[in-house]
Amino acid sequence: MKIINFGSINIDHVYDVDHFVRPGETLSSKNYAVFSGGKGANQSIALARANADVLHVGKIGLDGIWLQEKMEKEGIDTHLVKIVKAPTGHAIIQVNSEGENAIIIHGGANLTFKSSDIKEALKSANAGDIVLLQNEINSVDKILKQTKDKDLKVVFNPAPMSDAVKEYPLELVDIFIINETEGEALSGEKKPMKIIKAMDKLYPKSAVVLTLGKKGVIYSQGKQTIKVDALKVKAVDTTGAGDTFIGYFLAELSRGKRIEKCLKTAVKAASICVTRKGAADSIPRLGVDV
C-alpha cells in the first residue's frame, strides 16, 4: 500500500530564544540553524523513516533543490516534486526555553499546485492507497474532490488551521488527524471528548485522531474509542512532533496493524522527536530509535 502525500516543502529558519518576541520588541536569539521542513515534507520523512512506501507530490523553487535531494536520500519517491519560478516555502520558527515553538510560514512554491498536478499524481494511485493532505498547500479542495471517484483512503491534517478549511468538502475525508486547537475550530468545542462527539456528528463516516500533547491521543470512529497516554519525556523542541506522529501512525496503518498498535507506535516516535532539536532532523528511525 502506497501513501501519496500532497505536501508542503519548506526551508526552516530556527531561532532559540528565552521567550517569544513581543509586539514592538527586538529580541536576540541564542542560536540560529537552518533545517528542512514543511509539514508535508516532515510527514513524508517520518513515513520513510517508519519504512512506509511514500510518494511525495510537491513544489519547490531553485533554492530548494537540496530539500528534494535530502528527501530522495530518505527513500522517498520525489519524481513528482517539481521546480517552479516561485521561491521555496519557508518558516521562521522561534523555540523558547521550555521547548515550545511559535511559527510564521510563507507558502511560496507550495501555493502553485494546478489541477494537472493532481491528475498526474492520482494516475499512479491504486485501490486502497492512502492520500495524505495538510493545509500548507493550495488546491486542497480540488484534491479531495478528485479522490472521490477512486477507492482511496483520504487522511487530512488541517494544519495550519484557517477559515477556508470549513469550506472544503470535508465529508470526503476518511481520517481527520487534529490537535485540540484544530479540533476546537472545526467542532466549536474545547474539551477533548466534546470535540470527539461533535466531530462524530459532523462527519459520521470519518474517523478522528485527536492529539493531546502531554495528555496523549484519542481515536474515535463510530462506537469505537481508544485512548493512549503520552510517554513522559523532557521536551527540548516540539517542532515536528505532530508530523512524526502522523507519519508513524499511517505507516503502521498501511501495514494493516490494529489501531491501538498504530497509536502506541506513533506516540513513542513523537516522544523521541521532542527530545531533539529541529523538525525533519529530529524524526526517529524505525528499528533504530523506535
Secondary structure by P-SEA (a helix, b strand, c coil): cbbbbbbbbbbbbcccccccccccbbbbbcccccccccaaaaaaaaaaaaccbbbbbbccccccaaaaaaaaaaccccccccccccccbbbbbbbcccccccccccccccccccaaaaaaaaccccccbbbbbcccccaaaaaaaaacccbbbbbbccccccccccccccccccbbbbcaaaaaaacccccaaaaaaaaaaacccbbbbbbbccccbbbbcccbbbbbbbcccccccccaaaaaaaaaaaaaaaacccaaaaaaaaaaaaaaaaaccccccccccccccc
